[in-house]
Each structure stands twice: as structure tokens, then as C-alpha cells.
Amino acid sequence: MAVTIRDNDPWVHAHPDEWRAARLGRPGRPPKPEARVPPPPPLGVRVTDSLRSPVRDETLPRGHAPWLRPERVETWTGTEWLESPPALTALNKRSLYLPAAWPDETDDRTGVTGRLRVTYPAGPATLSAPARRVLTVRATVGGEWLVDGQPVTAYALGPHAPSGKRPPRGVHPWAIVTTLVSAPSEGITFELDTRGSRFSQLLLALSGAP
């Protein structure tokens, strides 16, 4: 299981049940960092990214992260696809991963919505076994997302994963299991329909699903 520990942010991490238990109403805008209500968990931190163990452990080259970053993003204008550098910047954010010297670039102030066509580079040549591709994303709660026109299975990560509850409003980490089957060693391009959600990170995992 992969986990990331962050300072507790009640506006993002606290479930509505916690607000009700504290007899408080959740504010419409994020509270200031010092306004930690409901009371923070022990040590004032929270596990915000958690993911079940992969189906198989992939052998990564030294210094390589377990995700691929998008190298090209196009947006649908209604009549044609246009390359969008701002959309690429909004989605191409790294998660903290020290073995690959990845810093934490989480920033939900920029994001993308609508129909997207996303291209990823090839992964390590040793990962040549085909698998169902999995995306690790940060996105708002929304409708049923589509990848290449097909519904996907989305799992909420972070503090809401163990309960199985629908996360509250705001941006949350997700694991999206697609119907795409390919080898991580090959580059891939697919279309994503966000169906009203706003995506602020879109990474392609090197570990696949069964």
C-alpha cells in the first residue's frame, strides 16, 4: 500500500459525518490553515493517498517513478482537437516519490474539464506484459467518467477509501481502472470525458489491474 501523510485539512479530509459529530457546519470555502475544525486526528496529520497493493510488483529501473506523466494534452473544441499547453501543465503534476526525486507538486488551483485526448510516453522496456491500465488522478466528485467512450471503475483514495463512502465535495485522489489493455513499455493515447468533473492531476500507473 502506498500512503502519503499530509497536514490535516478539514475542508478537504473531514467527512460530513465528522462535521456533524462536531456539531459544526462545513464552510463553503476552505478555512484558514489554523482553523482546524473539526478537531484534527492524532498528531494533526491525515493519510490522504492510499492504494491497494498492485496485482504484481513491477521491477522499476533505479530512480524511476511508478507512474508516467502526460506529454501531450488536446482539448475538444466542438469541431476539432487542439493541443493545449495549459491543460498539460494542469495535469502534469508529480506526486511525492523520493526514490525518483519527485517533489510534491499537488496544486488543485489549476485543472481541466471537458473532453481531453491525452498522450503518454513509453515506460521502461522491461515492462512488456499487457495489463489493464490504471490512472491515478486528483479530481472533483462528478459523473461517470469515460475513457475512449467506455465507463471506468473509479476508487476513491485517501481517508474516504476504507469507509467506502462517497467523498464530500472538493478535490480528492482517485484510482481509475480503465478498459484499456496495453504494455507499460508502449506509449498510449486515449480520450477522457470528465463529465463535469475538474481534473487537477492525471498520471498513468505502471502497475495494471487484472
C-alpha positions as CSV (number, residue, x, y, z in Angstrom):
1,M,0.0,0.0,0.0
2,A,1.3,3.5,-0.9
3,V,0.5,6.3,1.5
4,T,1.2,10.0,1.8
5,I,0.9,11.8,5.1
6,R,-0.2,15.5,4.9
7,D,-1.3,18.1,7.4
8,N,-4.9,17.6,8.2
9,D,-7.2,19.9,6.2
10,P,-10.7,19.5,7.5
11,W,-12.3,21.2,4.4
12,V,-10.7,18.5,2.2
13,H,-10.3,15.5,4.5
14,A,-13.1,15.6,7.0
15,H,-16.2,13.5,6.1
16,P,-19.6,15.1,6.6
17,D,-20.2,12.7,9.5
18,E,-17.2,14.3,11.3
19,W,-18.6,17.7,10.8
20,R,-22.0,16.6,12.2
21,A,-20.3,14.9,15.1
22,A,-18.5,18.1,16.0
23,R,-21.9,20.0,15.7
24,L,-20.4,22.3,13.1
25,G,-21.4,23.3,9.6
26,R,-18.9,22.8,6.8
27,P,-18.0,26.2,5.4
28,G,-18.5,26.9,1.7
29,R,-14.9,28.0,1.3
30,P,-11.7,26.4,2.6
31,P,-11.0,27.6,6.2
32,K,-7.7,29.1,7.1
33,P,-5.0,26.5,8.0
34,E,-5.2,27.5,11.6
35,A,-8.9,26.9,11.7
36,R,-8.7,23.2,12.4
37,V,-12.3,22.2,13.0
38,P,-13.5,19.5,13.4
39,P,-10.6,18.7,15.7
40,P,-7.6,17.2,13.8
41,P,-6.8,13.5,14.2
42,P,-3.9,12.4,16.4
43,L,-0.7,14.3,15.6
44,G,-2.7,16.6,13.4
45,V,-2.0,14.7,10.2
46,R,-4.0,12.5,7.9
47,V,-3.3,9.8,5.3
48,T,-4.5,11.4,2.1
49,D,-3.4,8.9,-0.6
50,S,-3.7,5.2,-0.2
51,L,-3.8,2.5,-2.8
52,R,-4.3,-1.3,-2.5
53,S,-1.3,-3.4,-3.3
54,P,-0.7,-3.9,-7.0
55,V,-1.7,-7.1,-8.7
56,R,2.0,-7.7,-9.3
57,D,5.1,-5.8,-8.2
58,E,6.8,-4.2,-11.2
59,T,10.5,-4.1,-11.3
60,L,11.4,-0.5,-12.0
61,P,14.8,0.9,-13.1
62,R,16.6,2.6,-10.4
63,G,15.3,6.2,-9.9
64,H,12.1,5.6,-12.0
65,A,8.7,6.5,-10.5
66,P,5.8,4.1,-10.7
67,W,3.8,6.5,-12.9
68,L,4.1,8.1,-16.3
69,R,3.4,11.8,-16.8
70,P,1.4,13.0,-19.8
71,E,3.4,14.5,-22.6
72,R,0.6,15.9,-24.7
73,V,-3.0,17.0,-24.0
74,E,-5.5,18.1,-26.6
75,T,-9.0,19.6,-25.8
76,W,-12.1,19.2,-27.9
77,T,-13.5,22.5,-29.1
78,G,-16.7,21.0,-30.5
79,T,-15.4,20.7,-34.0
80,E,-11.7,19.7,-33.7
81,W,-8.9,18.7,-31.3
82,L,-6.5,21.4,-30.3
83,E,-3.2,20.9,-28.4
84,S,-3.4,22.7,-25.1
85,P,-0.2,23.5,-23.2
86,P,-2.2,25.0,-20.2
87,A,-4.1,21.7,-19.9
88,L,-0.9,19.8,-20.0
89,T,0.6,22.0,-17.2
90,A,-2.6,21.5,-15.1
91,L,-2.5,17.7,-15.4
92,N,1.3,17.0,-15.4
93,K,1.9,17.3,-11.7
94,R,4.1,14.9,-9.8
95,S,3.2,13.2,-6.5
96,L,5.9,13.0,-3.8
97,Y,8.1,10.0,-4.5
98,L,11.5,10.2,-3.0
99,P,13.2,7.3,-4.8
100,A,12.8,9.1,-8.1
101,A,13.4,12.6,-6.6
102,W,9.8,13.6,-7.4
103,P,8.7,16.6,-5.3
104,D,5.1,17.1,-4.2
105,E,3.5,19.3,-6.9
106,T,0.0,18.9,-5.7
107,D,-1.9,22.1,-6.6
108,D,-5.7,21.9,-7.1
109,R,-5.9,25.6,-8.1
110,T,-5.5,24.7,-11.8
111,G,-7.4,22.0,-13.5
112,V,-9.2,20.9,-16.7
113,T,-12.7,19.8,-17.6
114,G,-14.4,18.5,-20.7
115,R,-13.2,16.1,-23.4
116,L,-9.5,15.5,-23.5
117,R,-7.1,13.5,-25.6
118,V,-4.1,12.6,-23.6
119,T,-0.8,11.0,-24.8
120,Y,1.8,9.3,-22.5
121,P,5.3,8.2,-23.4
122,A,6.6,4.6,-23.4
123,G,7.6,3.2,-20.0
124,P,10.6,1.1,-19.1
125,A,11.3,-1.5,-21.8
126,T,11.3,-4.3,-19.2
127,L,7.5,-3.8,-18.5
128,S,6.3,-5.6,-21.7
129,A,3.4,-7.7,-20.3
130,P,0.0,-6.3,-21.3
131,A,-2.4,-5.2,-18.4
132,R,-5.4,-3.1,-17.9
133,R,-4.2,0.4,-17.5
134,V,-4.9,2.4,-14.3
135,L,-4.9,6.2,-13.9
136,T,-4.0,7.9,-10.6
137,V,-5.8,11.3,-10.6
138,R,-7.0,14.2,-8.5
139,A,-10.5,15.3,-9.4
140,T,-13.7,16.6,-8.0
141,V,-16.6,14.3,-7.4
142,G,-18.7,14.1,-10.6
143,G,-20.5,11.9,-13.0
144,E,-19.4,8.6,-14.6
145,W,-16.1,9.3,-16.3
146,L,-15.4,7.8,-19.8
147,V,-12.1,6.6,-21.3
148,D,-12.3,6.0,-25.1
149,G,-16.1,6.1,-24.7
150,Q,-16.2,3.3,-22.1
151,P,-17.2,3.6,-18.5
152,V,-14.4,3.2,-15.9
153,T,-14.3,1.9,-12.4
154,A,-13.2,4.7,-10.0
155,Y,-12.0,4.1,-6.5
156,A,-11.8,7.0,-4.0
157,L,-8.4,7.0,-2.2
158,G,-7.3,8.8,0.9
159,P,-9.2,8.9,4.2
160,H,-12.6,8.0,2.5
161,A,-11.3,4.8,0.9
162,P,-11.7,2.5,3.9
163,S,-15.3,3.5,4.6
164,G,-16.5,3.1,1.0
165,K,-18.5,6.4,1.4
166,R,-18.9,8.9,-1.4
167,P,-16.3,11.6,-0.7
168,P,-17.6,15.1,0.1
169,R,-17.4,17.9,-2.3
170,G,-13.9,19.1,-3.3
171,V,-10.9,17.6,-4.9
172,H,-9.9,14.0,-4.0
173,P,-7.4,11.4,-5.1
174,W,-8.8,8.5,-7.2
175,A,-7.6,5.3,-8.9
176,I,-9.4,4.8,-12.2
177,V,-9.3,1.3,-13.7
178,T,-9.9,1.6,-17.4
179,T,-10.8,-1.0,-20.1
180,L,-7.6,-0.2,-22.0
181,V,-5.1,-3.1,-22.3
182,S,-1.6,-2.4,-23.3
183,A,2.0,-3.0,-22.1
184,P,3.5,-0.2,-20.0
185,S,6.6,-0.3,-22.3
186,E,4.4,1.1,-25.1
187,G,3.2,4.7,-25.5
188,I,-0.5,5.3,-25.4
189,T,-3.1,7.9,-26.4
190,F,-6.7,7.8,-25.2
191,E,-9.7,10.1,-24.9
192,L,-11.1,11.1,-21.5
193,D,-14.5,12.7,-20.9
194,T,-14.5,14.3,-17.4
195,R,-18.4,14.5,-17.4
196,G,-18.4,17.7,-15.4
197,S,-15.5,16.9,-13.0
198,R,-12.4,19.0,-12.8
199,F,-9.1,17.2,-13.0
200,S,-6.0,18.7,-11.5
201,Q,-3.6,15.7,-11.9
202,L,-3.6,12.8,-14.4
203,L,-0.8,10.2,-14.0
204,L,-0.7,6.7,-15.7
205,A,0.4,3.9,-13.4
206,L,2.9,1.3,-14.4
207,S,1.1,-1.4,-12.4
208,G,-2.0,-2.7,-14.1
209,A,-5.3,-4.3,-12.9
210,P,-6.5,-7.8,-13.7
